[in-house]
């Protein structure tokens, strides 16, 4: 695939990373079922905002993915974009803006929890 024409770098998209095939939700459902059988009280995970290049970079679903699986936000933190490659920051913020996210939304990371009954 072609590198991002503005930054000259290529970060995988969700589609290139294999998203939207239902596999991730099936794996999470399997984890939830296994955890319930084995006496777990809760499952914690961290995730990013729903920005395409963050999915491709981390290989993990964004907040909507985990909410779809039944997880809720436990807390959140702002990740300083100055710690990231400036070209990646530019790409993430452009994609976030196209998705209606503010700059703060793009760099907010979430700790998600699934409470088992």
Helices and strands as residue ranges (DSSP letters): H 23-37, E 42-47, H 52-58, H 63-68, E 72-78, G 81-83, H 86-98, H 103-106, E 108-115
